[in-house]
Amino acid sequence: MNQSNYDKMRDAMRARFLMYDQEAMIQKFSLRADEAFLYIRLLGRVYRIGRTDGVVSRPDGESDFCAADYLESLTIYDVLCCSRPDCCLSGQYATALSLPGVVYTGHTCHAAPGCGTSAAAAAFDRQPQRLADACRMLRGTPETGGDVAFRIPVFDFLPVLLRFYHSDEEFPAGITLLWDTHVLDFLHYESLCYAESLLLRRLRELTERQ
């Protein structure tokens, strides 16, 4: 079976992960670890990364694990392998396009199919209380601004601010995602786009499950 380019990139990063100092990763992000795995929480799920094969897997039921997909794997590999040694938060927030050093070229983050902000906002507009409940399920804390606003930990050490705005007679529903202005010390811009897609996908999964 032929691999997609996404699978090839994931596998290349898997091999690259094994070249990095895992003890340094554990110390930098205060990760739980044992002889077989490193563990990291991403959007409310605790993923594990094989210490000898680099495979990222996520919970599948109470005790089983399944292989993480491309978006999940690349986001985790990027923060563990490519974040700056001295990465730290600024406490100030901006949209992805307004981050320091980002040059707008007419292209925005590409979300996974069905997970763009417009599609998600339209879905949340029907039952906004479910969105608030889903944010709490992801360990989010209420914030100001918007009709629904939460600070959500993407990783335990990296939050995002979500602001949702109801539709009205003039404007459709909308979502704004705000990142710490030092987020690119943690993730490459492309991986930031993956994280946005993952967040919206997880929120839609949780709202549809209620």
SULJOWO-V181443 format. One line per field, one symbol per residue. psi: psi as a letter, one per 40 degrees, with the letter a starting at -180 (. if undefined). burial: 1 if it has 16 or more other ideal C-beta (glycine too) atoms within 10 Angstrom, else 0. A space follows every 50 residues. Layout:
BEGIN
psi->???
burial->???
END
This chain:
BEGIN
psi->hiiidddddddddddddeeihdddddddefiiiaddiihhhhfeihiihh edeehhiiigadeiiihiaddddddddddddeiidfhiideiiiideeih ehhheehihhiiheeiddddddddddgddddddddddefihiiiiidhhi hhhdidehiihhhhhiiaddiiiihhhhiieedeediidddddddddddd dddddddde.
burial->00000000010011001000010011011010100011011110001110 00011111000000100111111111111110100010100011010010 00000000101100111001101110010111011011010010011111 11111011111111100000001110111111111110001111111111 1111011000
END
